[in-house]
Amino acid sequence: MAAWPILSRVACEPYSEKLSNNRDLLSNTEGGYVITRRRYSRARKTFSFSLPGLNASDYTTLTTFISNQGTTGNFTWTNPTNSVNYAVRFASIPKIVFDNSNYSASIELVEV
């Protein structure tokens, strides 16, 4: 399994984490009751963060990694807030913006 690339800037600002909300199945009955059950045995997490202030070398490293992984490739990512390793994939292709001689990337990862 591939690993998240080493970049000169590791700050994730802003950072958010949430549990998947599509893990429950709901069924309505004729009597008006709702029957629920778990779709999966565990809840997957979604991680969203930005990487501001990336230099040209980081931009090249990151875009190469994104091109190789796409949204289907799994890789290991270390959460910078608690140093826990997760097996993740890109939820969508990250958006990278050039502004003021630096790049910034908006990234969303989904636990696999």
Contacts in CASP RR format, 6 or more apart in sequence:
PFRMAT RR
TARGET T0000
AUTHOR 0000-0000-0000
METHOD contacts of the structure
MODEL  1
MAAWPILSRVACEPYSEKLSNNRDLLSNTEGGYVITRRRYSRARKTFSFS
LPGLNASDYTTLTTFISNQGTTGNFTWTNPTNSVNYAVRFASIPKIVFDN
SNYSASIELVEV
1 74 0 8 1.000
1 75 0 8 1.000
1 76 0 8 1.000
1 87 0 8 1.000
2 65 0 8 1.000
2 68 0 8 1.000
2 69 0 8 1.000
2 73 0 8 1.000
2 74 0 8 1.000
2 75 0 8 1.000
2 76 0 8 1.000
3 75 0 8 1.000
3 76 0 8 1.000
3 77 0 8 1.000
4 65 0 8 1.000
4 75 0 8 1.000
4 76 0 8 1.000
4 77 0 8 1.000
4 78 0 8 1.000
5 61 0 8 1.000
5 62 0 8 1.000
5 64 0 8 1.000
5 65 0 8 1.000
6 61 0 8 1.000
7 51 0 8 1.000
7 54 0 8 1.000
7 58 0 8 1.000
7 61 0 8 1.000
7 62 0 8 1.000
8 54 0 8 1.000
8 55 0 8 1.000
8 57 0 8 1.000
8 58 0 8 1.000
9 51 0 8 1.000
9 52 0 8 1.000
9 53 0 8 1.000
9 54 0 8 1.000
9 55 0 8 1.000
9 58 0 8 1.000
10 80 0 8 1.000
11 51 0 8 1.000
11 52 0 8 1.000
11 80 0 8 1.000
12 49 0 8 1.000
12 50 0 8 1.000
12 51 0 8 1.000
12 80 0 8 1.000
12 81 0 8 1.000
13 49 0 8 1.000
13 50 0 8 1.000
13 52 0 8 1.000
14 49 0 8 1.000
14 50 0 8 1.000
15 47 0 8 1.000
15 48 0 8 1.000
15 49 0 8 1.000
15 80 0 8 1.000
15 81 0 8 1.000
16 47 0 8 1.000
16 48 0 8 1.000
16 49 0 8 1.000
17 45 0 8 1.000
17 46 0 8 1.000
17 47 0 8 1.000
17 48 0 8 1.000
17 79 0 8 1.000
18 45 0 8 1.000
18 46 0 8 1.000
19 43 0 8 1.000
19 44 0 8 1.000
19 45 0 8 1.000
19 46 0 8 1.000
20 43 0 8 1.000
20 44 0 8 1.000
20 45 0 8 1.000
20 46 0 8 1.000
20 110 0 8 1.000
22 39 0 8 1.000
23 38 0 8 1.000
23 39 0 8 1.000
23 40 0 8 1.000
23 43 0 8 1.000
23 44 0 8 1.000
24 36 0 8 1.000
24 37 0 8 1.000
24 38 0 8 1.000
24 39 0 8 1.000
25 36 0 8 1.000
25 37 0 8 1.000
25 38 0 8 1.000
25 39 0 8 1.000
26 34 0 8 1.000
26 35 0 8 1.000
26 36 0 8 1.000
27 34 0 8 1.000
27 35 0 8 1.000
27 36 0 8 1.000
28 34 0 8 1.000
28 35 0 8 1.000
29 35 0 8 1.000
44 110 0 8 1.000
44 111 0 8 1.000
44 112 0 8 1.000
45 86 0 8 1.000
45 110 0 8 1.000
45 111 0 8 1.000
46 91 0 8 1.000
46 108 0 8 1.000
46 109 0 8 1.000
46 110 0 8 1.000
46 111 0 8 1.000
47 77 0 8 1.000
47 79 0 8 1.000
47 86 0 8 1.000
47 88 0 8 1.000
47 108 0 8 1.000
47 109 0 8 1.000
47 110 0 8 1.000
47 111 0 8 1.000
48 106 0 8 1.000
48 107 0 8 1.000
48 108 0 8 1.000
48 109 0 8 1.000
49 107 0 8 1.000
50 104 0 8 1.000
50 105 0 8 1.000
50 106 0 8 1.000
50 107 0 8 1.000
51 58 0 8 1.000
51 62 0 8 1.000
51 104 0 8 1.000
51 105 0 8 1.000
51 107 0 8 1.000
52 102 0 8 1.000
52 104 0 8 1.000
53 102 0 8 1.000
53 103 0 8 1.000
53 104 0 8 1.000
54 62 0 8 1.000
54 102 0 8 1.000
54 103 0 8 1.000
54 104 0 8 1.000
54 105 0 8 1.000
55 102 0 8 1.000
55 103 0 8 1.000
56 103 0 8 1.000
58 103 0 8 1.000
59 96 0 8 1.000
59 103 0 8 1.000
62 94 0 8 1.000
62 96 0 8 1.000
62 105 0 8 1.000
63 96 0 8 1.000
66 90 0 8 1.000
66 93 0 8 1.000
66 94 0 8 1.000
69 75 0 8 1.000
69 89 0 8 1.000
69 90 0 8 1.000
70 89 0 8 1.000
70 90 0 8 1.000
70 93 0 8 1.000
71 89 0 8 1.000
71 90 0 8 1.000
71 91 0 8 1.000
71 92 0 8 1.000
71 93 0 8 1.000
72 89 0 8 1.000
73 89 0 8 1.000
73 90 0 8 1.000
74 87 0 8 1.000
74 88 0 8 1.000
74 89 0 8 1.000
74 112 0 8 1.000
75 87 0 8 1.000
75 88 0 8 1.000
75 89 0 8 1.000
76 85 0 8 1.000
76 86 0 8 1.000
76 87 0 8 1.000
76 88 0 8 1.000
77 85 0 8 1.000
77 86 0 8 1.000
77 88 0 8 1.000
77 109 0 8 1.000
78 84 0 8 1.000
78 85 0 8 1.000
78 86 0 8 1.000
79 85 0 8 1.000
79 86 0 8 1.000
86 109 0 8 1.000
86 111 0 8 1.000
87 111 0 8 1.000
87 112 0 8 1.000
88 109 0 8 1.000
88 110 0 8 1.000
88 111 0 8 1.000
88 112 0 8 1.000
89 109 0 8 1.000
89 110 0 8 1.000
89 112 0 8 1.000
90 107 0 8 1.000
90 108 0 8 1.000
90 109 0 8 1.000
90 110 0 8 1.000
91 108 0 8 1.000
91 109 0 8 1.000
91 110 0 8 1.000
92 108 0 8 1.000
94 105 0 8 1.000
94 106 0 8 1.000
94 107 0 8 1.000
94 108 0 8 1.000
95 105 0 8 1.000
95 106 0 8 1.000
96 103 0 8 1.000
96 104 0 8 1.000
96 105 0 8 1.000
96 106 0 8 1.000
97 103 0 8 1.000
97 104 0 8 1.000
97 105 0 8 1.000
97 106 0 8 1.000
END
